[in-house]
Amino acid sequence: MSHIIHRSLRFTPPTAVSAEGVWITDNHGKRYLDACGGAAVSCLGHAHPDVLAAMHQQIDRLAYAHTGFFTTDPAESLAETLVRTAPGDLDYAYFVSGGSEAMETALKLARQYAVESGQPQRTKFMARRQSYHGNTLGALAVGGNEWRRRQFAPLLIDVVRVSACNEYRDRRADESQQQYTDRLLAEFEETILREGADTIIGFCAETVSGATTGATPPTPGYFRGIRQLCDKYGILLIADEVMCGMGRTGTLHSFEQDDIVPDIVAIAKGLGGGYQPIGAVLARRHIVQTLQNGSGFFQHGHTYICHPTAAAAALAVQQVIERDNLLARVKQQGDYLAQVLQQQLGGLEFVGNTRGRGLFAGVELVRDRDTKAPFDPACKLHAAIKQSCMAKGLMVYPMGGTIDGQSGDHILIAPPFIIEPAQLDFVAETLREVIQTETHKAAGYSA
């Protein structure tokens, strides 16, 4: 009997006992190919010797020091590395323990900036429907994942909502891609004007939407238009790159491919590659300097911010990515992943769409390809696919509620950057077999 409050209170998952490269081994000796990096976390795979050595060295020297008394070399070096590799004037970093904390930090930093820049009337955040920004109350509030929000709604702040950028689901048959993008931008501006431009602090958005809709990229020009409108009305653009950032899509920051620089960026997951819990916020120079010239401090903090062992691990991860030119590898292997997914899955009766950017891919399943109608949620198709994949030694990240928090199923794929083409073949071939079997069951086909 487990005394842990597991994610499912009716099921205890297998016990992982070791891991190396792209493989995790359980206590029965079964190996699983980690094709989702846990949750897009394990960017270098497992047991990378350089990262382990950096952690051992740091623990031997200094495992922890409270930031109320000290700074540390690994935290300072990690900040310098992130600032050096970030575009524009993202000149400051704040280190936390994960993605939800990073989004909480971003929200509080944005609000304090509004107050200290003489705009205390800015009290609202804007965000998109069917988005995900974390599970703490502030992050959950700005997120638009209705399934996660529903029972906690009375505890959440009100957030102004606009449509998601999901071309597969929402672009009309009579619209070009540009017309669809223009419609979203017009809605965005109309919402700002309706709410009152000077009441809005910032707009939060995942550059490439992650677990809620399954690696859904923006349309070309969408974020450039959002950036222009935020600038026009003095609204901060807060990019949530917790899942899609830090090399996952082929550039260190996914927003680089959209030709913008946000005001605040939340990162985590691939920052430390799972070797230690760590997340961060990057902020543009004028935001932090406004606080420096005002109150002189950021009214926020946690016990484990700037944790030296976590910083040492993340620094080593980032050094390996840069030294081994892994961003180029992500682009190359990402192209191959898109190709094999299309080859293996594109013709299946119940696969509606394959999509993504770099090594961040999604597969959306539908009951009818023409109408894009989903399977009945009661089928729990995503759960059946996860279970069948695990039985075959494959870890992927299926989720339900793709469309509205209740209906729709998708599979997220986010393997380590070191994955080989033959291993991607195994991923696609196994998914083909599992999807065929489980969708036919859900559709009521006879064996």
C-alpha positions, 0 to 999 in steps of 0.5 A: 500500500502506498501512502503517497497521494498519487495523481490517481487515488485508485492506481499506483503507477509502476516504480521507476528504479533507474534511467539512462539516455531515453530509457526508464526502467521499472522495478520489474526490469521493463524498459520504457522509451521516454518519448514525452520527457515526462512532461517535456522535461527531460531534454537531455535524457537521463543520467547525463554524466556532465550534469551529474558531475556538476550536481555532485560538485555543487553539493560537495561545496554548497547545497543551499543558501538562503537568498535573504543572506547570500547569492551564489556563483551557480545562480549568478552564472546561470542568470548570465548565461540566460541573459546572454542567450536571450534576444532583446533586452531580457536582462534579468532572471528570477529563479523558482522551483517550477513552471507554476511558480514561474507564472505566479512570479510573472503575474506579481512582477507585472502587477508590481510594475504597473503600480510602480510605473504609476498605473495602479488602475491596471488590475486585469490580466488577459489570456486565451481559452483552452490554455494552461499556465500552471496549477497554483491559484494565480496560474490556474486563474489565467489558464483557460483549461476548464477541466482543471479550473472548474471546482476551484473557480470560486477561488480564482481571480477573474481573467479577460478571455479571448480565443485560442489560436488553433487553426485546425479547430477554429479557422473557417472553411471560407477563411484564408490563414491570414484572414483567420489571423486577422480575425483573432487580432481584431477580437483581441483589440475589440476585447481590450477596448471593451474592457478598457485598455488602461485597466489591463496589466498583461496578456498571458499566452503559451507560444506553442500551446502544450498539454491542453491542446497538444503542441498547437503552433500559432499562425504566422504573424499572430504574435507579431500582431499581438505584440503590436497591439500590446505596445499600442495599449501599454499592455505587457506581453507575458510568454509562457514557455514553460513547456515549449521553451528552452530549445524544445521547438528548435530555438532556445526560446520558441518566440524567436521563431515568431520574431517578437520579444515578450516583456516577461517570459516564464521558463522551466522544464527544459531549463533544468532537464528534470535533474533538479526542480527549477523554473525562471522568469526572464524580464526586460530591462525597463520592468526591473529598473522601474522597481529598482528606481521605485521601492527598490525590491520585488515583493515576492519570494520563496524559500528555495529561490535561486537554489544553488544545486538546482542552478548548478544542474540547470547551468550544466544542462544549458552548457551541454545544449550549447556545446553539443549544438543540440538546437540544430539537432532538435530542428533536424530530428523534429523534421524527421518526427513530423515526417514519420508521424505523417507517414505512419498516422496521417492516413489513419481513419481517426487521426484528424491532425498532426502538428507541432514545432521541433521536438514538440508534436501533437496528434489529435484524434477525431471520430469523424475526419470531415466534421472533426467531431470528437470521440465520446468523452466516456470512451476515455480514449486518451487514457486507453492509449496511454495504458496501451503504449506503456504496455508496449514500453512507450511513454507518450502524453495523451490528454482529454478535453482538447476542444473544450475541457471535456471533449476531444483527445490528443497525444503530446510527444516531446522526446529528449533532444538526443533521441535517434531516428530509429527510436522515433521510428519506434515511437511512430510505429507503436503509436500507429498500432495503438491508435488503430486498436484503441480508436477501433474499440472506441468506435465500436468496431468488431475485432 
